[in-house]
Amino acid sequence: MRLRTILTLALTLGLLLPAVAAAAPTPSALAGPCAPGQTYDPACDVDHDGDVDVMDVQLSAGHWNQSGTWMSDNDHDHLGQTWVGSNNPLKIGGSFGAPDYAALVLANGSGSGLSVGAAAATGVYVGSAGGTGLLVSSAGADGVFVDTAGNTGVSINSAGTYGVNVVDSGSDGIHVCRAGSADTCGQFSTNNGVEIGSAEHHGVFVSDTGGSGVVVNDTNGNGLWVVEAVFDGLRVDDPGNDGVSICRAGNATQCFSSSTNNGVEIGSAQDHGVRVIQAGSAGLRVDTAGGTGVYLDQIGGSGMYVENATNDGLHVNQAGQSGVYVGSAINGINVNSASNWAATFGGNVNISGTCTGCLLAQMAINAGGETLEPGDAVAIDGIDASPFGGQDKLLRVRRATPGSALVGVVSGRAEPYTSPEDGANTLVPRNDEPAAPGEYLSVVIYGPVQVKAAGELEVGQRVTADDTGEVRAMRRVEVEGVTLDEGGPSLGMVLDIAKDGLVWVLVNPQ
């Protein structure tokens, strides 16, 4: 009986022990990698949504042969991984508070904060932001670098404060190598606030913003640098405040600002407030401004410097007040050379000081049968209506002869010019060139000018025309002891002795 009991107990234990061992095996790691669509394994369901998909594989990267729960941990990285696909974008959503207040935080002490190698459309797109659309706090190199973008390099659709805010950058605040179908990528070693290498359309386009369109607070290089743009280098359609506001640039120590809403406001610049090296049309163009088109407050160098412009160096189409206002400058506006006009005024001109070196000239047509050269004295032959803008009349002139009605001295030929911007037709002078019969010319009607001289002349003598079109001294005759000047028209008064057949005359026809 006792033996039967022992055998029964042994059989019972033999049946129970395997079940206990199967219920509590020794923990083991996953034998192989997870794959989307495989037989459901809870060890691969990282996001705990009841399936195993690409998201689980991405989240579990770097955890093979580990055990434990993998939920939103920070004990791993994804360095060196490349995710490729057309239907699995990286999406970060939620409400992110302290300490970063951001869904994506990038920190790079030696390179770019964010680099977009290529984008078929927009390089960086911000649809809507309650605060700053794009904020780069600090970057050792470029704050934002867009190498190639099919359309806009950086697009901010809507932002509650700044569209783009770069606090501190080791080189360019924003650098766009090329955008659109631009072929070249211009890149410079200077540290610029914004550098646009090449853009098919606008270098920088701001459609509408509640504050300033572009704000550059402080930069050691250029506040805004556009190397090449097929259309506008910088375009601001409708800003709430300043279109472009630069607090200070270079090593300027102070930041000046105004409470007015300006198209461009330059607070302080170490060198040039605005510098245009070369422009295919207008170097700077302001179509309409409710206040001042361009206002420069205080500049250490030139208030505005245009080195080379094919058409207008500065073009202001319409301004409610001053088209260009310069509060204080060594040279308010300095034009060294212009192929057509250094300045064009469509209305009256008010000068409170002196006008140094000013000559009054009138456009005319050669109505005679001889070629007129610079320095020839001419006589009036009538007046014609002008078909050109800027002149409502044209003088008809011919070579002066003794007793003819002297009107002035030939400055040079003039030729029609059609503006590529608005299609306006004007006459522009081509000094030192002769004018054939029927051609247009510029005639000085008042001021000091060199005239062809016939014979010796003395300072102070009044001159008239001889039979060759040159000038001679008006004769004096003595009648019954009284000295009388020769009667007839006078061109003006001699200012210096004649040299090389030319004499300086203060033209003042009488």
Secondary structure, 3 states (H helix, E strand, C coil): CHHHHHHHHHHHHHHHHHHHHHHCCCCCCCCCCCCCCCCCCCCCCCCCCCCCCHHHHHHCCCCCCCCCCCCCCCCCCCCCCCCCCCCCCCCCCCCCCCCCCCCCCCCCCCCCCEEECCECCCCEEECCECCCCEEECCECCCCEEEEEECCCCEEECCECCCCEEECCECCCCEEEEEECCCCCCCCCCCCCCEEECCECCCCEEEEEECCCCEEEEEECCCCCEECCECCCCEEEEEECCCCEEEEEECCCCCCCCCCCCCCEEECCECCCCCEECCECCCCEEEEEECCCCEEECCECCCCCEECCECCCCEEEEEECCCCEEECCCCCCCCCCCCCCCCCCCCCCCCCCCCCCCCCEEEEEEECCCCCECCCCEEEEEEEEECCCCCCCEEEEEEECCCCCCEEEEEEEEEEEEECCCCCCEEEEEEECCCECCCCEEEEEEEEEEEEEECCCCCCCCEEEECCCCCEEECCEEEECCEEEECCCCCCEEECCCCECCEEEEEECCC
